[in-house]
């Protein structure tokens, strides 16, 4: 987790090479900040594991936590639920809600699983072959005949 903080460490190459007082002080701060993040995301029990050895859902949790460690103003999640089982997807959705509430962060989600989109998003833009066909809240999107037609085919909006 510390690697996400190093660009903001506040010490230079020579400080790192000679491990001077500035380096020692900043490095201690980075480790403390990383520990705080591990606790926030409930990752402290796996902090010594290689990410590649973790279950897929935990790998995603680590990736998202690492991205947030750089203190972004916007979090882009591109297909975060891809390849996850239903339990991992539920955990991911809870994590995204937590992030939104805790960090007051704008999240741009690109996702094809409608259950995830409808369960997370407050505002949705639906695109079909690069063209915006609908914008609105989840209820407005669910009731939009253009969206139903795009996903279920022509005539589906009348059957719904």
C-alpha positions in Angstrom: 0.0 0.0 0.0 2.9 2.4 0.6 3.7 2.4 -3.0 0.6 4.6 -3.7 2.0 7.2 -1.4 5.5 7.5 -2.7 4.8 10.1 -5.4 3.6 12.4 -2.5 6.4 11.4 -0.1 8.1 14.8 0.0 11.6 13.5 -0.1 14.1 13.3 -3.0 16.3 10.6 -4.5 19.3 11.6 -2.4 17.2 11.6 0.8 16.2 8.0 -0.1 19.7 6.9 -1.0 21.3 8.3 2.2 18.2 7.6 4.4 18.6 10.8 6.2 16.2 12.3 8.9 13.8 13.7 6.3 13.5 10.3 4.6 13.0 8.5 7.9 10.4 10.9 9.1 8.4 10.9 5.8 8.7 7.1 5.5 7.3 6.6 9.0 4.3 8.9 8.0 3.8 6.9 4.9 3.7 3.6 6.7 1.2 5.0 9.3 -1.0 6.3 6.6 -0.9 3.0 4.7 -1.8 1.2 8.0 -4.8 3.5 8.4 -5.9 2.7 4.9 -5.5 -1.0 5.4 -7.7 -0.7 8.5 -10.3 1.4 6.7 -10.6 -1.3 3.9 -10.3 -4.2 6.3 -7.1 -5.4 4.6 -4.8 -5.5 7.6 -5.0 -9.3 7.9 -3.6 -9.7 4.3 -1.1 -6.9 4.3 1.9 -9.3 3.9 0.4 -11.3 1.1 1.2 -10.8 -2.6 -1.8 -9.4 -4.4 -1.5 -12.2 -7.0 -2.1 -14.8 -4.3 -5.4 -13.3 -3.1 -8.9 -14.3 -4.2 -10.1 -12.2 -7.1 -12.5 -10.1 -5.1 -9.8 -9.3 -2.6 -7.4 -8.3 -5.4 -10.0 -5.8 -6.7 -10.4 -4.5 -3.1 -6.7 -3.9 -2.9 -6.6 -2.3 -6.3 -9.3 0.1 -5.4 -7.8 1.0 -2.0 -4.4 1.6 -3.7 -6.1 3.9 -6.2 -7.8 5.8 -3.4 -4.5 6.2 -1.5 -3.3 8.7 -4.1 -6.2 11.0 -3.0 -8.0 11.3 -6.3 -10.9 13.7 -7.0 -12.5 11.2 -9.4 -12.4 7.4 -9.2 -12.9 5.6 -12.5 -14.0 2.0 -12.3 -14.0 0.1 -15.6 -15.9 -3.2 -15.4 -15.0 -3.7 -11.7 -17.4 -6.7 -11.4 -16.0 -8.6 -14.4 -15.1 -12.1 -13.5 -16.6 -12.0 -10.0 -19.0 -14.4 -8.5 -22.3 -13.2 -7.0 -20.9 -13.0 -3.4 -17.9 -11.0 -4.6 -20.2 -8.7 -6.6 -22.3 -7.9 -3.4 -19.1 -7.2 -1.5 -17.9 -4.9 -4.3 -21.2 -3.0 -4.3 -20.9 -2.5 -0.6 -17.4 -1.3 -1.0 -18.3 1.2 -3.7 -21.2 2.6 -1.5 -18.7 2.8 1.4 -16.2 4.7 -0.7 -18.8 7.1 -2.0 -20.0 7.9 1.5 -16.7 7.9 3.3 -14.6 9.8 0.8 -17.3 12.0 -0.8 -15.9 11.1 -4.1 -17.3 11.1 -7.6 -17.2 7.6 -9.1 -17.4 7.0 -12.8 -18.5 3.5 -13.3 -18.4 1.6 -16.6 -20.2 -1.6 -16.2 -22.4 -4.0 -18.2 -24.0 -5.8 -15.3 -27.2 -3.9 -14.8 -27.7 -5.3 -11.3 -24.5 -3.5 -10.3 -25.3 -0.3 -12.1 -28.8 -0.1 -10.7 -27.6 -0.9 -7.2 -24.8 1.7 -7.1 -25.5 4.6 -9.4 -27.5 7.7 -8.7 -27.2 9.0 -12.3 -26.9 6.8 -15.3 -26.0 7.4 -18.9 -26.8 4.5 -21.3 -24.9 4.2 -24.5 -25.6 2.0 -27.5 -22.8 1.7 -30.0 -21.2 5.0 -28.8 -24.5 7.0 -28.9 -26.2 8.2 -25.8 -29.7 6.9 -25.7 -30.8 7.7 -22.2 -29.8 9.6 -19.0 -31.5 9.6 -15.7 -31.8 7.9 -12.3 -32.2 4.1 -12.1 -36.0 4.2 -12.1 -36.1 6.4 -15.2 -33.6 4.2 -17.0 -35.6 1.0 -16.1 -38.8 2.6 -17.5 -37.2 4.0 -20.7 -38.4 2.2 -23.8 -35.3 3.0 -25.8 -33.1 1.3 -23.2 -35.4 -1.7 -23.1 -35.4 -2.0 -26.8 -31.6 -1.6 -27.0 -31.0 -4.4 -24.5 -33.9 -6.7 -25.3 -34.6 -6.0 -28.9 -37.3 -4.4 -31.0 -40.8 -5.0 -29.6 -39.6 -5.7 -26.1 -40.7 -2.3 -24.8 -44.3 -3.0 -25.8 -44.2 -6.4 -24.1 -42.8 -4.9 -20.9 
